[in-house]
């Protein structure tokens, strides 16, 4: 684990192009993402200031003024979070280069999967079906579901039939 201080910079290119991702609501949400950081900045690039940009900027300023006033009334000095950040791969299992595979421990309310006797051919067929499902999820950009299916495939292989 390492301790990191983050700065946020959000740049919106072609902010003057009207559309779904350049609507006032989308711009407010995107600018708000940067504003959640103590030193966050949002830069909107465009040839002109559109109505959506003006409304987003005005709303951001209104919220900022309200927050500053609240902070003064409550005697709050904004501070960034100072917490340890874990490496995202700490929980991933690895099998290469002599590194031990990390086992996931079950949570208290998690049920253990029932044992089902299957032939190696049936397991291979199940794995093939799950791989197709995993690829479908990945194609649809449903990466969490694809990862869950990948873990099911790994469990089936771990049961000893397929290596």
N, C-alpha and C positions, 0 to 999 in steps of 0.2 A: 504494500500500500504506500502511496505517496501523498503528500500534502500539496495541493495545487491552488493557486489563486487564478480565477478565471476572469477574463474580460470578454464581453460580448460585442461583436460588431455584426450588424445585420445590414446588408446592402440589397436594395430592391432596384434592379435594373429595369428600364422601360416602365417606370412607375406611372408614366403619363398615358400608358395604353389602357384603355378601359376594358374590363372583362372580369371574369369570375375571380381570378387571383389578384386583381387590382381594384376590387370594389372597396368602398370605405371600411366595411366590416373586416375584410381580409387584411387590409393595410393596418388597421387598428390592432388586430391580433398579432401580426408580425412585428410591428413596432413595440407592442407590449412584451413580446418575448425578450427583446433587448432591454427593455425598461426594468425587467425583473433583476437585472444585474446592476450592482452598484456603479460600475463604470461603463454600462451598456450604451451603445450608440446605434442609431438607425439612420441610414443614408438612403434617400430616395432620389434616384437619377431619372431625369426626364427633361424634355424640351420646354414643357410648360406645366403649370400647376393646374391639374384637373379638379373638378368638383369633388371627386372621391378623395384625392390627395388633400385638398383643403379641409374637408370634413374630418379626415383622419388626423391631420396635424392639429386642428382645433380641439378635437376630443382628447388627444394626447396631452395638449397643454392644459386643458381644463382639469384632467385627472392629476397631472403633476402639481398644479396649484393647490388642489384639494389635499393631496398627500403632504405637501410641504406645510400647509396650514395645520393639518392634523398632527404632524410631527412636532411643530412648534408648541401647540397646545398641550401635548402630552410629554414634552421634553425628551423626544426620541431623537437620537443621532443615528442615521442609517449606517449599518455595518454589514459587510459581506460575511457570508458563512465561512467558517473556518473548520472544515471537517475533512476527515480522511476520505480519499477517493479510491475505491477498489478498482483494480484492473478488471475490465469486463470479461477477460478470459480466465479469471481465477476459478470460475465455476465450470468451465468447459473441460470435458475429459480429453486427454491426449493419449495416444498410443505410440508415438514415434520417438526416436532418438533416446531411448532408455528412460524416458520420463514415466513415472507411474500414472496409471489411469486413476482419476478421482472418481470415487463412487458417490452417488447422490443418496443421501439418507432420506427415508420416508418421514413425512410429517405425521403427527399424532393422529389426525383424522383421515389420513390417506389409507384407503383399502389396499390390501395386498391382492394382486391379480390371482384368480383361481388357476390352479394347475389343470391343464387340459392335455391329455396324451394325444400326440399327433405324430404322424409319420414324417420322415425327412422330406418326402415329396410334398406333403400338405404344408409343411413349414415353408418350403421353397415357394410354393404357390401363394401363401399368405404374404411373404416378403415381396414377391413380385407385384401383388396387388397394392401393398402399402407403398412401394416405390412409385407406382403410377400415381397414387393419391398424393404423395409428397411432391412429385413434379408438378401436378395440377395446382397445388397450393402455391408452390414457388412461382409458377407462371402467372398466377393471379395476384402476386405480390403479398401473399398471406404467409409471411415468413415465420410467424410464431406457430401457426398450425403445421407448417412444413417441418419445423424443428421438433414439434411434438411427435409427428409421424416418424421422423428420423430416429427419435429415441425409442419408439416402439420397435422399429426394425432392429436397432442395436440390441434391445432386450431379447428379441427372438433369436438373433445370432448368438447372443451370450448364453442362451439355454443349452448350447452345446451342439446343435445340429449343423449350423453353418458358421464357418470362420472365414 
